[in-house]
Amino acid sequence: MLTPTRDTDTEVLNLALELVSHCRAVPVVMDADAHDRAVALVSHMPHLVSSMVAARLQNAEEAAVRLCGQGIRDVTRIAASDPRMWIDILSANPGPVADLLGDVAADLDETVRALRALQSSDEDKRRTGAGGIEDVLRRGNAGQVRVPGKHGSAPRVYEVVAVLIDDQPGQLARIFADAGRAGVNIEDVRIEHATGQQAGLVQLMVEPKAVTVLSAALRDRGWALRQ
């Protein structure tokens, strides 16, 4: 992303664009303020929210932490980043990040009120609370589908073929090789590790039309599939 100003020499901008091209990257030219708002939305604010969620685990009981599944791993993964680096990043863009966190805080307040209403013995309050929760979940659905798919293309819906594997060297390579022999392209992959066991679940994302072919091929080669 390049953010030239009115004072940026055209030759300098062209040199920067040429460098980007030589690196086989895609240049995006933006106004500096628009850039700051954009990265606050898609990078800086999510990082802080991830850290806040992860912070709830710091003093949690060990029995609770042992129940962590893929959902909490997904949400907290970026919270493992270097705090010193992020202080520098956030110090350069505090205003837009604070504005977005203010919006998140408003949603949190509304969600807390909705959850409290669900505790009520009053049926009308419970309905209101359920409506509030549904609203934030549906808005989350609407926002998530706007996240670009592979290579920045429009997001696509894939089907999942779930394969049980042992936690041993070469298991993933075998699965990918078997999928290749079946003529199926793996669009994406996720791995869930079983708590307390040397085993896991590999979720293979494929085109819907490839599910039957891949499932049959993997079963024929001895893999255990999970519905």
Sequence and secondary structure as in RCSB ss.txt:
>XXXX:A:sequence
MLTPTRDTDTEVLNLALELVSHCRAVPVVMDADAHDRAVALVSHMPHLVSSMVAARLQNAEEAAVRLCGQGIRDV
TRIAASDPRMWIDILSANPGPVADLLGDVAADLDETVRALRALQSSDEDKRRTGAGGIEDVLRRGNAGQVRVPGK
HGSAPRVYEVVAVLIDDQPGQLARIFADAGRAGVNIEDVRIEHATGQQAGLVQLMVEPKAVTVLSAALRDRGWAL
RQ
>XXXX:A:secstr
 B   TTS HHHHHHHHHHHHHTT    B  HHHHHHHHIIIIIHHHHHHHHHHHTTTTS HHHHTT  HHHHHH
HGGGGS HHHHHHHHHTSHHHHHHHHHHHHHHHHHHHHHHHHHT S HHHHHHHHHHHHHHHHHHHHHHTTS  G
GG      EEEEEEEES TTHHHHHHHHHHHTT    EEEEEE TTSSEEEEEEEE GGGHHHHHHHHHHTT EE
E 
